[in-house]
């Protein structure tokens, strides 16, 4: 005789308060405008909308406060269509200066008032860019590998950086006497030579790193990428001095998204710097260089 016994264990979980909060997303740069996105959070047991989007927070009072305490209201703009949500709070005609601290305040009945501060980093110029052609990377010889070294002055204190690149090419073909312009855009993957800087989980083709391992003020980052042969490209390298909040947000948000569905991965808490709410107020200041490059036979 065989007896089968089955038992069930029920686990009671006490969830934290599920009251809705405002979720803010904004990027501060040295420009003359600021765009702030506001949505409504949902509890862990609530589903998202069928289109995957969160509910907009309309009719809020959103302000920017500068370092001298002056307050500027943002205008609500809704350019949404039945097929796409495009609504935000907007401030134009304001000069955002490096080294200055700015605060965003958002008020809406039914929600706690949220605030967040951000300092706009100084722009750090690229001192030099050195490119070495390492030769073909495939049997057909259609692409070559490049090793790129960027040098810059790393200021005192903790600093965070992002590097991205893009290739652009254009040619004209004549078809039945009519000229047609073809444009080519490539956002190549950037692979750091030092594996300590490699982050396979990033959702964008960028390098995201801190200056923890740099020694001295003159620092460098060495990375590799590939380029098609026999095409003249304009190669744009963007070097951004970013805030710690920018770094920590993308470092955690991309890792959480990469781990989604992996039951063996450790849970990741996405970085949040919004007081009484959720989201991110981040900043960056970018220097860029454009180089003409062609790899031939």
VEXSE-60978 format. One record per residue (C-alpha): residue in one letter; x, y, z. Coordinates in steps of 0.001 Angstrom, whole numbers. Layout:
N
<node><type>A</type><X>X</X><Y>Y</Y><Z>Z</Z></node>
...
***
This chain:
297
<node><type>X</type><X>0</X><Y>0</Y><Z>0</Z></node>
<node><type>X</type><X>1288</X><Y>3463</Y><Z>-912</Z></node>
<node><type>X</type><X>-21</X><Y>6528</Y><Z>850</Z></node>
<node><type>X</type><X>432</X><Y>9936</Y><Z>-753</Z></node>
<node><type>X</type><X>335</X><Y>12930</Y><Z>1525</Z></node>
<node><type>X</type><X>90</X><Y>16473</Y><Z>248</Z></node>
<node><type>X</type><X>430</X><Y>19560</Y><Z>2337</Z></node>
<node><type>X</type><X>44</X><Y>23217</Y><Z>1531</Z></node>
<node><type>X</type><X>1639</X><Y>26117</Y><Z>3308</Z></node>
<node><type>X</type><X>91</X><Y>29559</Y><Z>3136</Z></node>
<node><type>X</type><X>2323</X><Y>32566</Y><Z>3611</Z></node>
<node><type>X</type><X>777</X><Y>35822</Y><Z>4718</Z></node>
<node><type>X</type><X>2575</X><Y>38894</Y><Z>3445</Z></node>
<node><type>X</type><X>1877</X><Y>42316</Y><Z>4860</Z></node>
<node><type>X</type><X>2222</X><Y>44797</Y><Z>2019</Z></node>
<node><type>X</type><X>3245</X><Y>48390</Y><Z>2675</Z></node>
<node><type>X</type><X>820</X><Y>51227</Y><Z>2136</Z></node>
<node><type>X</type><X>-473</X><Y>51242</Y><Z>-1433</Z></node>
<node><type>X</type><X>-1696</X><Y>54827</Y><Z>-1636</Z></node>
<node><type>X</type><X>-894</X><Y>56360</Y><Z>-5037</Z></node>
<node><type>X</type><X>2095</X><Y>58672</Y><Z>-5341</Z></node>
<node><type>X</type><X>3225</X><Y>61032</Y><Z>-8049</Z></node>
<node><type>X</type><X>6047</X><Y>59715</Y><Z>-10214</Z></node>
<node><type>X</type><X>8373</X><Y>62378</Y><Z>-11642</Z></node>
<node><type>X</type><X>10933</X><Y>62060</Y><Z>-14421</Z></node>
<node><type>X</type><X>13080</X><Y>65006</Y><Z>-15528</Z></node>
<node><type>X</type><X>16516</X><Y>65609</Y><Z>-17033</Z></node>
<node><type>X</type><X>18419</X><Y>68827</Y><Z>-16290</Z></node>
<node><type>X</type><X>20918</X><Y>70025</Y><Z>-18923</Z></node>
<node><type>X</type><X>22605</X><Y>73369</Y><Z>-19731</Z></node>
<node><type>X</type><X>19826</X><Y>74530</Y><Z>-22047</Z></node>
<node><type>X</type><X>17006</X><Y>77069</Y><Z>-21922</Z></node>
<node><type>X</type><X>14178</X><Y>74631</Y><Z>-21166</Z></node>
<node><type>X</type><X>13086</X><Y>71879</Y><Z>-18786</Z></node>
<node><type>X</type><X>10556</X><Y>69101</Y><Z>-19383</Z></node>
<node><type>X</type><X>8936</X><Y>67280</Y><Z>-16445</Z></node>
<node><type>X</type><X>6839</X><Y>64141</Y><Z>-16821</Z></node>
<node><type>X</type><X>4303</X><Y>63293</Y><Z>-14092</Z></node>
<node><type>X</type><X>2421</X><Y>60020</Y><Z>-13785</Z></node>
<node><type>X</type><X>538</X><Y>58163</Y><Z>-11059</Z></node>
<node><type>X</type><X>2009</X><Y>55147</Y><Z>-9293</Z></node>
<node><type>X</type><X>147</X><Y>51872</Y><Z>-8853</Z></node>
<node><type>X</type><X>253</X><Y>49265</Y><Z>-6129</Z></node>
<node><type>X</type><X>2060</X><Y>45976</Y><Z>-6666</Z></node>
<node><type>X</type><X>-1277</X><Y>44150</Y><Z>-7069</Z></node>
<node><type>X</type><X>-2653</X><Y>46590</Y><Z>-9646</Z></node>
<node><type>X</type><X>-2229</X><Y>45940</Y><Z>-13321</Z></node>
<node><type>X</type><X>-995</X><Y>48444</Y><Z>-15835</Z></node>
<node><type>X</type><X>-3048</X><Y>49853</Y><Z>-18666</Z></node>
<node><type>X</type><X>-3513</X><Y>47669</Y><Z>-21740</Z></node>
<node><type>X</type><X>-981</X><Y>49813</Y><Z>-23626</Z></node>
<node><type>X</type><X>1593</X><Y>49448</Y><Z>-20829</Z></node>
<node><type>X</type><X>1458</X><Y>53115</Y><Z>-19853</Z></node>
<node><type>X</type><X>757</X><Y>54704</Y><Z>-16490</Z></node>
<node><type>X</type><X>-1958</X><Y>57248</Y><Z>-15811</Z></node>
<node><type>X</type><X>-974</X><Y>60885</Y><Z>-16367</Z></node>
<node><type>X</type><X>-1194</X><Y>63434</Y><Z>-13574</Z></node>
<node><type>X</type><X>-2984</X><Y>66405</Y><Z>-15106</Z></node>
<node><type>X</type><X>-3694</X><Y>69771</Y><Z>-13540</Z></node>
<node><type>X</type><X>-776</X><Y>69730</Y><Z>-11097</Z></node>
<node><type>X</type><X>1106</X><Y>72825</Y><Z>-10004</Z></node>
<node><type>X</type><X>4749</X><Y>72289</Y><Z>-10938</Z></node>
<node><type>X</type><X>7449</X><Y>74831</Y><Z>-10075</Z></node>
<node><type>X</type><X>11179</X><Y>75257</Y><Z>-10484</Z></node>
<node><type>X</type><X>13101</X><Y>76968</Y><Z>-7682</Z></node>
<node><type>X</type><X>16599</X><Y>78242</Y><Z>-8436</Z></node>
<node><type>X</type><X>19535</X><Y>78672</Y><Z>-6093</Z></node>
<node><type>X</type><X>18478</X><Y>82214</Y><Z>-5152</Z></node>
<node><type>X</type><X>14974</X><Y>81080</Y><Z>-4209</Z></node>
<node><type>X</type><X>13232</X><Y>82443</Y><Z>-7292</Z></node>
<node><type>X</type><X>10243</X><Y>80326</Y><Z>-8346</Z></node>
<node><type>X</type><X>9112</X><Y>79683</Y><Z>-11936</Z></node>
<node><type>X</type><X>5842</X><Y>77874</Y><Z>-12815</Z></node>
<node><type>X</type><X>5829</X><Y>75192</Y><Z>-15523</Z></node>
<node><type>X</type><X>3113</X><Y>75032</Y><Z>-18186</Z></node>
<node><type>X</type><X>1144</X><Y>71837</Y><Z>-18775</Z></node>
<node><type>X</type><X>1242</X><Y>70741</Y><Z>-22424</Z></node>
<node><type>X</type><X>-815</X><Y>67814</Y><Z>-23746</Z></node>
<node><type>X</type><X>-105</X><Y>66738</Y><Z>-27321</Z></node>
<node><type>X</type><X>-1397</X><Y>63200</Y><Z>-26905</Z></node>
<node><type>X</type><X>-3214</X><Y>61343</Y><Z>-29654</Z></node>
<node><type>X</type><X>-5430</X><Y>58254</Y><Z>-29506</Z></node>
<node><type>X</type><X>-2325</X><Y>56234</Y><Z>-30344</Z></node>
<node><type>X</type><X>365</X><Y>57944</Y><Z>-28278</Z></node>
<node><type>X</type><X>650</X><Y>59676</Y><Z>-24910</Z></node>
<node><type>X</type><X>2641</X><Y>62903</Y><Z>-25085</Z></node>
<node><type>X</type><X>1945</X><Y>65185</Y><Z>-22127</Z></node>
<node><type>X</type><X>4362</X><Y>67041</Y><Z>-19853</Z></node>
<node><type>X</type><X>5077</X><Y>70162</Y><Z>-17827</Z></node>
<node><type>X</type><X>7380</X><Y>72627</Y><Z>-19555</Z></node>
<node><type>X</type><X>9517</X><Y>75646</Y><Z>-18737</Z></node>
<node><type>X</type><X>11209</X><Y>77641</Y><Z>-21512</Z></node>
<node><type>X</type><X>13321</X><Y>80764</Y><Z>-21699</Z></node>
<node><type>X</type><X>15361</X><Y>79931</Y><Z>-18601</Z></node>
<node><type>X</type><X>19152</X><Y>79669</Y><Z>-18594</Z></node>
<node><type>X</type><X>20344</X><Y>76622</Y><Z>-16663</Z></node>
<node><type>X</type><X>23921</X><Y>77112</Y><Z>-15471</Z></node>
<node><type>X</type><X>26584</X><Y>74563</Y><Z>-14566</Z></node>
<node><type>X</type><X>27363</X><Y>74467</Y><Z>-10851</Z></node>
<node><type>X</type><X>23904</X><Y>75753</Y><Z>-9883</Z></node>
<node><type>X</type><X>21374</X><Y>73753</Y><Z>-7845</Z></node>
<node><type>X</type><X>17724</X><Y>73587</Y><Z>-8879</Z></node>
<node><type>X</type><X>14644</X><Y>72203</Y><Z>-7122</Z></node>
<node><type>X</type><X>11431</X><Y>70858</Y><Z>-8646</Z></node>
<node><type>X</type><X>8194</X><Y>71078</Y><Z>-6636</Z></node>
<node><type>X</type><X>4953</X><Y>69384</Y><Z>-7739</Z></node>
<node><type>X</type><X>1581</X><Y>69766</Y><Z>-6002</Z></node>
<node><type>X</type><X>-1696</X><Y>68026</Y><Z>-6800</Z></node>
<node><type>X</type><X>-4790</X><Y>67506</Y><Z>-4680</Z></node>
<node><type>X</type><X>-4983</X><Y>63915</Y><Z>-3483</Z></node>
<node><type>X</type><X>-1203</X><Y>63405</Y><Z>-3538</Z></node>
<node><type>X</type><X>1610</X><Y>64331</Y><Z>-1165</Z></node>
<node><type>X</type><X>3656</X><Y>67282</Y><Z>-2430</Z></node>
<node><type>X</type><X>6880</X><Y>66010</Y><Z>-4007</Z></node>
<node><type>X</type><X>10251</X><Y>67736</Y><Z>-4266</Z></node>
<node><type>X</type><X>13723</X><Y>66964</Y><Z>-5584</Z></node>
<node><type>X</type><X>17003</X><Y>68869</Y><Z>-5983</Z></node>
<node><type>X</type><X>19708</X><Y>68535</Y><Z>-8574</Z></node>
<node><type>X</type><X>23022</X><Y>70258</Y><Z>-9223</Z></node>
<node><type>X</type><X>23996</X><Y>70714</Y><Z>-12850</Z></node>
<node><type>X</type><X>27523</X><Y>69283</Y><Z>-13304</Z></node>
<node><type>X</type><X>30321</X><Y>71250</Y><Z>-14923</Z></node>
<node><type>X</type><X>31169</X><Y>70442</Y><Z>-18522</Z></node>
<node><type>X</type><X>34395</X><Y>68471</Y><Z>-18815</Z></node>
<node><type>X</type><X>36096</X><Y>68817</Y><Z>-22181</Z></node>
<node><type>X</type><X>37687</X><Y>65949</Y><Z>-24017</Z></node>
<node><type>X</type><X>41450</X><Y>66568</Y><Z>-24097</Z></node>
<node><type>X</type><X>42182</X><Y>64092</Y><Z>-26881</Z></node>
<node><type>X</type><X>40763</X><Y>61182</Y><Z>-28869</Z></node>
<node><type>X</type><X>43131</X><Y>58537</Y><Z>-30265</Z></node>
<node><type>X</type><X>41868</X><Y>55867</Y><Z>-32686</Z></node>
<node><type>X</type><X>43741</X><Y>52693</Y><Z>-33656</Z></node>
<node><type>X</type><X>42538</X><Y>50429</Y><Z>-36493</Z></node>
<node><type>X</type><X>42835</X><Y>46832</Y><Z>-35228</Z></node>
<node><type>X</type><X>41844</X><Y>45276</Y><Z>-38550</Z></node>
<node><type>X</type><X>38963</X><Y>43085</Y><Z>-39802</Z></node>
<node><type>X</type><X>36672</X><Y>41417</Y><Z>-37298</Z></node>
<node><type>X</type><X>34911</X><Y>38944</Y><Z>-39643</Z></node>
<node><type>X</type><X>35888</X><Y>36600</Y><Z>-42444</Z></node>
<node><type>X</type><X>34351</X><Y>38778</Y><Z>-45149</Z></node>
<node><type>X</type><X>36299</X><Y>41840</Y><Z>-44099</Z></node>
<node><type>X</type><X>33172</X><Y>44026</Y><Z>-44142</Z></node>
<node><type>X</type><X>33857</X><Y>45510</Y><Z>-40697</Z></node>
<node><type>X</type><X>36959</X><Y>46617</Y><Z>-38851</Z></node>
<node><type>X</type><X>37534</X><Y>46948</Y><Z>-35135</Z></node>
<node><type>X</type><X>38662</X><Y>50266</Y><Z>-33702</Z></node>
<node><type>X</type><X>40302</X><Y>50915</Y><Z>-30343</Z></node>
<node><type>X</type><X>39491</X><Y>54388</Y><Z>-29062</Z></node>
<node><type>X</type><X>41145</X><Y>56219</Y><Z>-26180</Z></node>
<node><type>X</type><X>39542</X><Y>59360</Y><Z>-24779</Z></node>
<node><type>X</type><X>41449</X><Y>61511</Y><Z>-22284</Z></node>
<node><type>X</type><X>39981</X><Y>64095</Y><Z>-19940</Z></node>
<node><type>X</type><X>40638</X><Y>65940</Y><Z>-16674</Z></node>
<node><type>X</type><X>38865</X><Y>64285</Y><Z>-13762</Z></node>
<node><type>X</type><X>38083</X><Y>66963</Y><Z>-11125</Z></node>
<node><type>X</type><X>38453</X><Y>66337</Y><Z>-7374</Z></node>
<node><type>X</type><X>35694</X><Y>64455</Y><Z>-5573</Z></node>
<node><type>X</type><X>33347</X><Y>61742</Y><Z>-6784</Z></node>
<node><type>X</type><X>32430</X><Y>62043</Y><Z>-10448</Z></node>
<node><type>X</type><X>30307</X><Y>60012</Y><Z>-12838</Z></node>
<node><type>X</type><X>30450</X><Y>59775</Y><Z>-16624</Z></node>
<node><type>X</type><X>28667</X><Y>58472</Y><Z>-19702</Z></node>
<node><type>X</type><X>30171</X><Y>57966</Y><Z>-23170</Z></node>
<node><type>X</type><X>28167</X><Y>57292</Y><Z>-26319</Z></node>
<node><type>X</type><X>29002</X><Y>57249</Y><Z>-30012</Z></node>
<node><type>X</type><X>27236</X><Y>57471</Y><Z>-33345</Z></node>
<node><type>X</type><X>28211</X><Y>57061</Y><Z>-36997</Z></node>
<node><type>X</type><X>26610</X><Y>59062</Y><Z>-39802</Z></node>
<node><type>X</type><X>27166</X><Y>58736</Y><Z>-43546</Z></node>
<node><type>X</type><X>25414</X><Y>60091</Y><Z>-46614</Z></node>
<node><type>X</type><X>25620</X><Y>59415</Y><Z>-50340</Z></node>
<node><type>X</type><X>23677</X><Y>60370</Y><Z>-53451</Z></node>
<node><type>X</type><X>22553</X><Y>58023</Y><Z>-56205</Z></node>
<node><type>X</type><X>21077</X><Y>59001</Y><Z>-59567</Z></node>
<node><type>X</type><X>18059</X><Y>56999</Y><Z>-60700</Z></node>
<node><type>X</type><X>16579</X><Y>57932</Y><Z>-64089</Z></node>
<node><type>X</type><X>18159</X><Y>61331</Y><Z>-63820</Z></node>
<node><type>X</type><X>16736</X><Y>62038</Y><Z>-60344</Z></node>
<node><type>X</type><X>19162</X><Y>62343</Y><Z>-57392</Z></node>
<node><type>X</type><X>18292</X><Y>60443</Y><Z>-54223</Z></node>
<node><type>X</type><X>20091</X><Y>60997</Y><Z>-50916</Z></node>
<node><type>X</type><X>20676</X><Y>58013</Y><Z>-48667</Z></node>
<node><type>X</type><X>21529</X><Y>58635</Y><Z>-45006</Z></node>
<node><type>X</type><X>23010</X><Y>56001</Y><Z>-42705</Z></node>
<node><type>X</type><X>22911</X><Y>56118</Y><Z>-38914</Z></node>
<node><type>X</type><X>24649</X><Y>53674</Y><Z>-36590</Z></node>
<node><type>X</type><X>24761</X><Y>53632</Y><Z>-32787</Z></node>
<node><type>X</type><X>27603</X><Y>51180</Y><Z>-32216</Z></node>
<node><type>X</type><X>28229</X><Y>49121</Y><Z>-29112</Z></node>
<node><type>X</type><X>31145</X><Y>50386</Y><Z>-27026</Z></node>
<node><type>X</type><X>33140</X><Y>47650</Y><Z>-25278</Z></node>
<node><type>X</type><X>35566</X><Y>48789</Y><Z>-22547</Z></node>
<node><type>X</type><X>39014</X><Y>47216</Y><Z>-22706</Z></node>
<node><type>X</type><X>39116</X><Y>47029</Y><Z>-18903</Z></node>
<node><type>X</type><X>36386</X><Y>44489</Y><Z>-18016</Z></node>
<node><type>X</type><X>35717</X><Y>46161</Y><Z>-14662</Z></node>
<node><type>X</type><X>33782</X><Y>48847</Y><Z>-16568</Z></node>
<node><type>X</type><X>31672</X><Y>46383</Y><Z>-18550</Z></node>
<node><type>X</type><X>27933</X><Y>46434</Y><Z>-17804</Z></node>
<node><type>X</type><X>26196</X><Y>43904</Y><Z>-20068</Z></node>
<node><type>X</type><X>22782</X><Y>44773</Y><Z>-18653</Z></node>
<node><type>X</type><X>22654</X><Y>48368</Y><Z>-19936</Z></node>
<node><type>X</type><X>19777</X><Y>48892</Y><Z>-22363</Z></node>
<node><type>X</type><X>21553</X><Y>51600</Y><Z>-24369</Z></node>
<node><type>X</type><X>24898</X><Y>51334</Y><Z>-26222</Z></node>
<node><type>X</type><X>26794</X><Y>53541</Y><Z>-23741</Z></node>
<node><type>X</type><X>29616</X><Y>53364</Y><Z>-21228</Z></node>
<node><type>X</type><X>28468</X><Y>54281</Y><Z>-17720</Z></node>
<node><type>X</type><X>31192</X><Y>54597</Y><Z>-15087</Z></node>
<node><type>X</type><X>32514</X><Y>56402</Y><Z>-12023</Z></node>
<node><type>X</type><X>36012</X><Y>57713</Y><Z>-11282</Z></node>
<node><type>X</type><X>36627</X><Y>55315</Y><Z>-8382</Z></node>
<node><type>X</type><X>39552</X><Y>53623</Y><Z>-10137</Z></node>
<node><type>X</type><X>41139</X><Y>56695</Y><Z>-11714</Z></node>
<node><type>X</type><X>44565</X><Y>57733</Y><Z>-10496</Z></node>
<node><type>X</type><X>45360</X><Y>61400</Y><Z>-10959</Z></node>
<node><type>X</type><X>43602</X><Y>64286</Y><Z>-12645</Z></node>
<node><type>X</type><X>44361</X><Y>63284</Y><Z>-16264</Z></node>
<node><type>X</type><X>42279</X><Y>60164</Y><Z>-16878</Z></node>
<node><type>X</type><X>41390</X><Y>58030</Y><Z>-19844</Z></node>
<node><type>X</type><X>38830</X><Y>55474</Y><Z>-20989</Z></node>
<node><type>X</type><X>39766</X><Y>52897</Y><Z>-23613</Z></node>
<node><type>X</type><X>37060</X><Y>51049</Y><Z>-25521</Z></node>
<node><type>X</type><X>36499</X><Y>49223</Y><Z>-28786</Z></node>
<node><type>X</type><X>33830</X><Y>49326</Y><Z>-31465</Z></node>
<node><type>X</type><X>33338</X><Y>48228</Y><Z>-35074</Z></node>
<node><type>X</type><X>32866</X><Y>50220</Y><Z>-38270</Z></node>
<node><type>X</type><X>31869</X><Y>49175</Y><Z>-41833</Z></node>
<node><type>X</type><X>34649</X><Y>49396</Y><Z>-44365</Z></node>
<node><type>X</type><X>34879</X><Y>51659</Y><Z>-47410</Z></node>
<node><type>X</type><X>32370</X><Y>54208</Y><Z>-46121</Z></node>
<node><type>X</type><X>33269</X><Y>57719</Y><Z>-44960</Z></node>
<node><type>X</type><X>31571</X><Y>58361</Y><Z>-41657</Z></node>
<node><type>X</type><X>31192</X><Y>61283</Y><Z>-39324</Z></node>
<node><type>X</type><X>31929</X><Y>59748</Y><Z>-35943</Z></node>
<node><type>X</type><X>30428</X><Y>61686</Y><Z>-33025</Z></node>
<node><type>X</type><X>31656</X><Y>60948</Y><Z>-29505</Z></node>
<node><type>X</type><X>29593</X><Y>62373</Y><Z>-26649</Z></node>
<node><type>X</type><X>31286</X><Y>62623</Y><Z>-23259</Z></node>
<node><type>X</type><X>28856</X><Y>63479</Y><Z>-20461</Z></node>
<node><type>X</type><X>29636</X><Y>64533</Y><Z>-16907</Z></node>
<node><type>X</type><X>26576</X><Y>63159</Y><Z>-15111</Z></node>
<node><type>X</type><X>25103</X><Y>63465</Y><Z>-11641</Z></node>
<node><type>X</type><X>25234</X><Y>60575</Y><Z>-9188</Z></node>
<node><type>X</type><X>21448</X><Y>60266</Y><Z>-9476</Z></node>
<node><type>X</type><X>21745</X><Y>59835</Y><Z>-13284</Z></node>
<node><type>X</type><X>24362</X><Y>57110</Y><Z>-12801</Z></node>
<node><type>X</type><X>22525</X><Y>55234</Y><Z>-10055</Z></node>
<node><type>X</type><X>19148</X><Y>55406</Y><Z>-11812</Z></node>
<node><type>X</type><X>20299</X><Y>53833</Y><Z>-15085</Z></node>
<node><type>X</type><X>22605</X><Y>51415</Y><Z>-13279</Z></node>
<node><type>X</type><X>19709</X><Y>50030</Y><Z>-11217</Z></node>
<node><type>X</type><X>16778</X><Y>50464</Y><Z>-13636</Z></node>
<node><type>X</type><X>18578</X><Y>48683</Y><Z>-16483</Z></node>
<node><type>X</type><X>19761</X><Y>45909</Y><Z>-14168</Z></node>
<node><type>X</type><X>16213</X><Y>45375</Y><Z>-12893</Z></node>
<node><type>X</type><X>14871</X><Y>45212</Y><Z>-16432</Z></node>
<node><type>X</type><X>17629</X><Y>42815</Y><Z>-17496</Z></node>
<node><type>X</type><X>16863</X><Y>40502</Y><Z>-14555</Z></node>
<node><type>X</type><X>13120</X><Y>40504</Y><Z>-15211</Z></node>
<node><type>X</type><X>11864</X><Y>36947</Y><Z>-15537</Z></node>
<node><type>X</type><X>15019</X><Y>35413</Y><Z>-14041</Z></node>
<node><type>X</type><X>13853</X><Y>33680</Y><Z>-10859</Z></node>
<node><type>X</type><X>17454</X><Y>33085</Y><Z>-9743</Z></node>
<node><type>X</type><X>18523</X><Y>36724</Y><Z>-9895</Z></node>
<node><type>X</type><X>18698</X><Y>39017</Y><Z>-6886</Z></node>
<node><type>X</type><X>15946</X><Y>41659</Y><Z>-6641</Z></node>
<node><type>X</type><X>17033</X><Y>45164</Y><Z>-7629</Z></node>
<node><type>X</type><X>15564</X><Y>48324</Y><Z>-6119</Z></node>
<node><type>X</type><X>15523</X><Y>51144</Y><Z>-8683</Z></node>
<node><type>X</type><X>17149</X><Y>54322</Y><Z>-7386</Z></node>
<node><type>X</type><X>14682</X><Y>57069</Y><Z>-6445</Z></node>
<node><type>X</type><X>15453</X><Y>60664</Y><Z>-5405</Z></node>
<node><type>X</type><X>11926</X><Y>62117</Y><Z>-5250</Z></node>
<node><type>X</type><X>10860</X><Y>63172</Y><Z>-1741</Z></node>
<node><type>X</type><X>7325</X><Y>61899</Y><Z>-891</Z></node>
<node><type>X</type><X>7054</X><Y>60335</Y><Z>-4334</Z></node>
<node><type>X</type><X>8828</X><Y>58185</Y><Z>-6874</Z></node>
<node><type>X</type><X>10980</X><Y>58691</Y><Z>-9946</Z></node>
<node><type>X</type><X>14161</X><Y>60491</Y><Z>-10850</Z></node>
<node><type>X</type><X>15449</X><Y>64042</Y><Z>-11277</Z></node>
<node><type>X</type><X>18829</X><Y>63705</Y><Z>-12975</Z></node>
<node><type>X</type><X>21356</X><Y>65949</Y><Z>-14731</Z></node>
<node><type>X</type><X>24179</X><Y>65860</Y><Z>-17257</Z></node>
<node><type>X</type><X>26537</X><Y>68199</Y><Z>-19091</Z></node>
<node><type>X</type><X>27940</X><Y>66993</Y><Z>-22406</Z></node>
<node><type>X</type><X>30999</X><Y>67726</Y><Z>-24510</Z></node>
<node><type>X</type><X>31223</X><Y>66201</Y><Z>-27971</Z></node>
<node><type>X</type><X>33682</X><Y>65824</Y><Z>-30819</Z></node>
<node><type>X</type><X>33016</X><Y>64944</Y><Z>-34458</Z></node>
<node><type>X</type><X>35696</X><Y>63063</Y><Z>-36411</Z></node>
<node><type>X</type><X>35687</X><Y>62092</Y><Z>-40086</Z></node>
<node><type>X</type><X>36816</X><Y>58514</Y><Z>-40470</Z></node>
<node><type>X</type><X>37051</X><Y>55977</Y><Z>-43285</Z></node>
<node><type>X</type><X>38455</X><Y>52466</Y><Z>-43133</Z></node>
<node><type>X</type><X>39411</X><Y>51201</Y><Z>-46590</Z></node>
<node><type>X</type><X>40946</X><Y>48113</Y><Z>-48135</Z></node>
***
